[in-house]
Amino acid sequence: MRRLLCVILFICILVSLTACGGKPQEETAAGFKPSLDTSTSCSITVVGSYDNFEALEAEFDKFNEIYPNVQLSYVKLDDYNNVLGATLESNDKPNIFFSYTWMMGNEKYASVCAHMEELSDSALRLNLDCIRPSLLNHDAEGHVFLVPVFSRTYGMLVNNDLFEKEGLSIPTTWTELAAVCEAFRSRGYANPMMGYSLKSSGSFMYTVAYPLFAAALAENPEALALANELDPAAGEYMRPALEAVVQLIQNGCIDLAACDGIEDNYSQVILRFFEGDVPMMICHGETVSGTKKRESQSGAFTNAPFDYSFSPIPLTEDGGYFIDSPSIEFSVNKNCDDLDMTNEFMRFLITTEELNEMASMKRLVTPTTDLSLDSVYAPFGQVPSERTISPEVIGIKDPLTVQIRVAAFRVGKGEITIDEAVAMYGSFE
């Protein structure tokens, strides 16, 4: 019996020493099981277009609790889209990079796509099942080369306290929106709605028009095919979207001259909204992501804070739309150094827990099937499934979005008429 106890004790000590020697552990508290030697030393670089990425850096810290000798860093590339290809070919090539669905099949980004690792390869053991299927882009063979880490939508920031103060309800239909704008104007609010309008990219005109155009195409596959082919015949399907933009301006909901004073669709939109006199600010989810940090940067908000949320713009009598689309996606450079550890980090990151935590910290919509929304996004949780549109699923391609973006901007600015924009479909650049 003594000999047996000694043997058991020896085995226990041996197992304990082995576990401390840097070999793969069975499981961490979060459920992630390391598959590589945890004493491995290497460097992993992520490149992208964000000025900073604190949410990702928090994930770096958590990964370092498991792999303490892996050095992870995030680097912003200036002029990202134009320099990415050369960066991937350089000696100092990154391991992971921001990627976008519109890069796929785009000749300009052929060299970028050539560097993408197939992330649906079962050998990598990435948990792609935690991502909403509507956000995953598959090629003709069903392969996945980009994984969403955030998703986006379009809507309006709402000053809930102003609505409560004036005894008004947040509009849920197009008719209610017009009535609410009129009510605010009658009570001395010069700008019931505002939004960025200096450039076509990210303008409030596009934010209003795109969901309506996408909805029209989702209901008509033949129209979608024409629109993707940039056939002028598809222009007619833009008309209701363009009319909505014009009506908001003509009805006095939006003062274009006042909006022209907003110089960008991020900090300036947020800080203008935080002044507290704008009931509704049209923008997209990426703008909302910057609100938490800028609360303390706004003297007006610090002195008079208010409750706010992000809601669908009620563009029809049935309400608004939830455009469920990828925002930032990650691809792995298959030619990078330390590819095994790079894939290990991706396996750690692409989980419901880590992606939800990143989305919460960045204040963006999570891409996971567990659609846990920040309270600011709570109104989107009320949008029914039939009014949720996934552009990637129905097949909307980037050249199509250029047409509605430029057309809406030029019509809203009064540079061309709706009829002219409809006839010009396919020619906008």
C-alpha positions in Angstrom: 0.0 0.0 0.0 2.9 2.4 0.9 4.5 1.6 -2.5 1.2 2.3 -4.3 0.8 5.6 -2.5 4.3 6.6 -3.4 3.8 5.8 -7.1 0.5 7.8 -7.1 2.3 10.7 -5.4 5.2 10.6 -7.9 2.8 10.7 -10.8 0.9 13.7 -9.4 4.2 15.6 -8.9 5.3 14.7 -12.5 2.0 15.9 -14.0 2.3 19.1 -12.0 5.8 19.8 -13.1 4.8 19.1 -16.7 1.9 21.5 -16.5 4.3 24.3 -15.4 6.7 23.6 -18.2 4.9 25.8 -20.8 3.1 22.9 -22.5 -0.5 23.4 -23.7 -2.9 23.6 -20.8 -6.2 21.9 -20.6 -8.5 24.9 -20.4 -8.5 28.5 -19.3 -11.2 30.1 -17.1 -12.9 31.5 -20.3 -13.0 28.1 -21.9 -10.2 28.6 -24.5 -7.9 25.6 -24.7 -4.3 26.6 -25.8 -3.0 24.3 -28.5 0.6 25.5 -28.7 3.5 25.7 -26.3 2.5 28.6 -24.0 6.1 29.7 -23.6 6.4 30.5 -27.3 8.0 33.8 -28.1 7.0 35.7 -31.3 5.4 38.9 -32.5 1.9 39.4 -34.1 0.9 42.7 -35.8 -2.6 43.8 -36.8 -2.9 46.6 -39.2 -6.0 48.7 -39.9 -7.5 52.1 -40.5 -8.6 52.9 -37.0 -6.7 55.7 -35.2 -6.6 53.5 -32.1 -8.1 50.2 -31.2 -8.4 49.9 -27.4 -10.9 47.1 -27.6 -8.5 44.9 -29.5 -5.6 45.9 -27.2 -7.7 44.6 -24.3 -7.9 41.3 -26.1 -4.1 41.4 -26.5 -3.8 41.6 -22.7 -6.1 38.7 -22.2 -4.3 36.6 -24.7 -1.0 37.4 -23.0 -2.4 35.9 -19.8 -2.2 32.6 -21.7 0.8 33.3 -24.0 2.9 35.8 -22.0 5.8 35.9 -24.5 3.8 36.7 -27.6 4.1 40.4 -28.4 0.9 41.8 -30.0 0.5 45.2 -31.5 -1.9 47.3 -33.5 -0.7 49.7 -36.2 -2.8 52.2 -38.2 -1.8 52.6 -41.8 -2.4 56.0 -43.4 -4.3 55.8 -46.7 -5.1 52.3 -45.7 -6.9 51.0 -48.9 -4.1 52.2 -51.2 -1.1 51.0 -49.2 -2.4 47.7 -47.9 -1.3 45.7 -50.9 2.3 46.9 -50.7 2.3 46.5 -46.9 1.4 42.8 -47.3 4.3 42.4 -49.8 6.8 44.2 -47.6 9.5 42.6 -45.4 7.7 43.9 -42.3 4.4 42.2 -43.3 1.5 42.1 -40.8 -0.1 39.0 -39.5 -3.7 40.2 -39.5 -5.3 43.0 -41.4 -8.6 44.8 -41.8 -10.5 43.5 -44.8 -13.9 44.3 -46.4 -16.3 42.2 -48.4 -16.1 44.7 -51.3 -12.5 43.7 -51.8 -13.5 40.2 -52.9 -13.6 40.0 -56.7 -12.3 43.6 -57.1 -9.4 43.6 -59.5 -7.8 46.5 -57.6 -7.5 44.3 -54.5 -6.5 41.1 -56.2 -3.0 41.2 -54.6 -4.6 41.8 -51.1 -7.1 38.9 -51.6 -4.2 36.6 -52.7 -2.7 37.0 -49.2 -5.9 35.9 -47.4 -5.8 32.6 -45.6 -8.9 30.4 -45.9 -10.4 30.8 -42.5 -13.1 28.1 -43.0 -10.4 25.4 -43.2 -11.5 23.0 -40.5 -7.8 22.4 -39.5 -7.8 26.0 -38.0 -10.7 25.2 -35.7 -12.1 28.7 -35.8 -15.6 28.9 -34.3 -17.3 30.5 -37.3 -20.6 29.2 -36.0 -20.7 32.0 -33.4 -21.0 34.6 -36.2 -24.4 35.4 -37.7 -24.6 33.6 -41.0 -25.9 36.7 -42.7 -22.5 38.4 -42.0 -20.2 35.7 -43.4 -19.0 36.1 -46.9 -18.5 32.9 -48.9 -16.9 32.6 -52.2 -18.2 30.4 -55.0 -16.7 27.3 -53.4 -18.1 28.2 -50.0 -14.8 29.3 -48.5 -14.5 32.1 -46.0 -11.6 34.5 -46.1 -12.9 37.4 -43.9 -14.4 37.2 -40.4 -16.5 40.1 -39.1 -15.4 41.5 -35.7 -18.0 44.3 -35.7 -21.2 44.9 -37.7 -22.9 48.1 -38.7 -26.3 49.6 -39.3 -27.8 53.0 -40.1 -30.1 55.2 -38.1 -30.3 58.3 -35.9 -29.1 59.3 -32.5 -32.1 60.3 -30.4 -32.0 62.8 -27.5 -34.5 60.9 -25.3 -34.6 63.7 -22.7 -35.8 66.3 -25.3 -38.7 64.0 -26.3 -39.7 63.5 -22.7 -39.4 67.2 -21.9 -41.6 68.2 -24.8 -44.1 65.3 -24.2 -43.4 63.7 -27.6 -43.0 60.1 -28.6 -40.0 58.9 -30.6 -41.5 58.3 -34.1 -41.9 54.8 -35.5 -43.5 55.7 -38.8 -42.8 58.2 -41.6 -46.0 60.1 -40.8 -45.0 60.3 -37.1 -41.5 61.5 -38.1 -43.0 64.4 -40.1 -45.3 65.3 -37.2 -42.6 65.2 -34.6 -40.3 67.5 -36.7 -43.1 70.0 -37.1 -43.8 69.8 -33.3 -40.2 70.5 -32.4 -40.0 73.4 -34.9 -43.1 75.0 -33.5 -41.5 74.8 -30.0 -38.4 76.7 -31.1 -36.0 73.9 -32.1 -34.4 75.1 -35.3 -33.0 71.7 -36.3 -35.3 68.8 -35.5 -32.9 66.5 -37.5 -29.3 67.0 -38.5 -26.5 65.0 -40.1 -23.2 65.3 -41.9 -23.6 66.6 -45.5 -20.2 67.9 -46.7 -19.2 64.8 -48.7 -21.1 61.9 -50.3 -19.3 59.3 -48.3 -21.2 59.0 -45.0 -23.6 61.9 -45.7 -27.0 61.9 -44.1 -28.5 61.7 -47.6 -26.9 58.3 -48.1 -27.8 57.1 -44.6 -31.4 57.9 -45.4 -31.5 56.6 -48.9 -29.5 53.3 -48.7 -31.8 51.3 -46.5 -34.8 52.2 -48.7 -32.9 51.3 -51.9 -31.6 48.0 -50.3 -35.2 47.1 -49.3 -36.5 47.8 -52.8 -33.8 45.5 -54.3 -34.3 42.8 -51.7 -37.9 42.5 -52.8 -37.0 42.2 -56.5 -34.2 39.9 -57.6 -34.4 41.0 -61.2 -34.0 44.7 -60.1 -31.0 43.7 -58.0 -29.3 42.0 -60.9 -29.8 45.1 -63.0 -28.5 47.3 -60.2 -25.4 45.2 -59.7 -24.7 45.4 -63.5 -25.1 49.2 -63.3 -27.8 49.0 -65.8 -29.5 52.4 -66.2 -32.9 50.6 -66.0 -32.2 50.0 -62.3 -32.3 53.8 -61.6 -36.0 53.8 -61.2 -35.7 51.7 -58.1 -33.8 54.6 -56.4 -36.7 57.0 -56.8 -38.5 56.3 -53.5 -35.2 56.6 -51.6 -34.3 59.9 -53.3 -37.8 61.2 -52.7 -37.4 60.5 -49.0 -34.2 62.6 -48.9 -35.8 65.5 -50.7 -38.9 65.4 -48.5 -36.9 65.6 -45.3 -35.2 68.8 -46.6 -38.3 70.4 -48.2 -40.5 69.7 -45.2 -38.1 71.5 -42.9 -37.0 68.4 -40.9 -33.4 69.1 -42.0 -31.8 72.5 -42.6 -29.1 71.8 -45.2 -27.2 75.0 -44.4 -27.0 74.2 -40.7 -25.7 70.7 -41.5 -23.0 72.0 -43.7 -21.3 73.4 -40.6 -20.6 69.8 -39.4 -17.2 69.0 -40.7 -16.9 65.3 -40.3 -19.2 62.3 -39.8 -17.5 61.2 -36.5 -16.3 63.7 -33.9 -18.1 66.7 -35.2 -21.4 64.9 -35.6 -21.2 63.6 -32.0 -20.1 66.9 -30.5 -22.9 68.7 -32.3 -25.4 66.3 -31.0 -24.0 66.6 -27.5 -24.8 70.3 -27.5 -28.3 69.1 -26.5 -30.6 71.0 -28.8 -30.9 68.5 -31.6 -33.6 65.9 -31.1 -32.4 63.5 -33.9 -29.0 63.2 -35.5 -28.7 61.0 -38.6 -25.6 58.8 -38.7 -24.3 55.3 -38.8 -23.1 52.8 -36.2 -19.4 53.7 -36.6 -20.3 57.2 -35.4 -22.2 55.9 -32.4 -19.0 54.0 -31.4 -17.4 57.2 -30.5 -20.1 58.6 -28.3 -19.0 57.1 -25.0 -15.4 58.5 -25.2 -16.7 62.0 -26.3 -19.2 62.5 -23.5 -16.3 63.9 -21.4 -14.9 65.9 -24.3 -18.1 67.9 -24.7 -18.5 70.7 -22.2 -22.2 71.0 -23.1 -22.8 67.3 -22.3 -20.7 67.4 -19.2 -22.7 70.4 -17.8 -26.1 69.0 -18.9 -25.9 65.3 -19.6 -28.9 63.6 -21.2 -30.1 60.1 -22.1 -29.7 59.1 -25.7 -30.2 56.1 -27.9 -29.7 55.0 -31.6 -32.9 54.2 -33.5 -33.9 53.2 -37.0 -35.0 56.1 -39.1 -38.8 55.4 -39.6 -38.7 55.6 -43.4 -42.0 53.9 -44.1 -45.4 53.6 -42.5 -44.2 50.2 -41.2 -41.2 51.6 -39.6 -37.4 51.6 -40.2 -34.9 48.9 -41.2 -32.1 47.2 -39.5 -29.3 47.0 -42.1 -27.2 44.1 -40.7 -23.9 44.4 -42.5 -20.2 43.8 -41.5 -18.3 46.8 -40.4 -14.7 45.7 -39.8 -13.5 42.2 -40.8 -10.2 40.5 -40.1 -8.2 38.5 -42.6 -5.0 36.5 -41.9 -2.0 37.0 -44.0 -1.2 33.4 -45.0 2.4 34.5 -45.9 3.1 36.0 -42.5 5.7 34.9 -39.9 4.4 32.8 -37.0 1.3 31.8 -38.8 0.5 29.1 -36.2 0.4 31.6 -33.4 -1.5 34.0 -35.5 -4.2 31.4 -36.1 -4.1 30.6 -32.4 -4.9 34.3 -31.6 -7.8 34.3 -34.1 -9.1 31.1 -32.5 -9.0 32.9 -29.2 -10.7 36.0 -30.6 -13.5 34.5 -32.7 -15.7 33.4 -29.9 -19.0 34.8 -28.7 -17.5 36.0 -25.4 -14.5 37.9 -26.8 -16.4 39.4 -29.8 -19.2 40.6 -27.6 -16.8 42.1 -25.2 -15.0 43.9 -28.0 -18.3 45.2 -29.3 -19.3 46.4 -25.9 -16.1 48.2 -25.3 -16.1 49.8 -28.8 -19.8 50.5 -28.6 -20.5 48.7 -31.9 -23.0 46.0 -32.8 -21.6 42.5 -32.2 -21.4 40.1 -35.2 -22.3 37.1 -33.1 -25.4 35.0 -33.0 -25.9 36.2 -29.4 -27.0 39.7 -30.5 -26.4 41.3 -27.1 -26.9 45.0 -27.9 -25.4 47.9 -26.0 -28.4 49.7 -24.4 -27.8 52.6 -26.8 -28.8 50.2 -29.6 -31.8 48.8 -27.8 -34.3 50.1 -30.4 -32.8 47.9 -33.1 -33.7 44.9 -31.0 -37.4 45.7 -31.7 -37.0 45.6 -35.4 -38.8 42.5 -36.8 -36.9 40.0 -38.8 -38.8 40.9 -42.0 -37.4 44.4 -41.8 -33.8 43.2 -41.2 -31.8 43.3 -44.3 -28.4 41.7 -44.8 -26.9 43.2 -48.0 -24.2 40.5 -48.3 -26.8 37.7 -48.2 -29.1 39.2 -50.9 -26.1 40.0 -53.1 -25.7 43.8 -53.0 -22.2 44.7 -54.4 -20.1 47.7 -53.8 -20.4 49.4 -57.2 -24.2 49.5 -56.6 -23.7 51.4 -53.3 -21.6 54.0 -55.1 -24.6 54.8 -57.3 -27.1 55.4 -54.5 -24.5 57.2 -52.3 -23.5 59.8 -55.0 -27.0 60.1 -56.4 -28.6 60.8 -52.9 -25.8 63.3 -52.1 -26.2 65.2 -55.4 -30.0 65.2 -55.3 -30.0 66.3 -51.6 -27.6 69.1 -52.4 -29.8 70.3 -55.3 -27.1 69.7 -57.9 -29.4 67.4 -60.0 -33.1 66.4 -59.9 -34.5 63.1 -59.0 -35.4 62.4 -62.6 -31.8 63.2 -63.7 -30.3 61.0 -61.0 -32.6 58.1 -62.0 -31.5 58.5 -65.7 -27.8 58.7 -64.7 -27.8 55.4 -62.8 -24.6 53.5 -63.6 -22.6 56.6 -64.4 -21.9 57.9 -60.9 -18.3 57.6 -59.7 
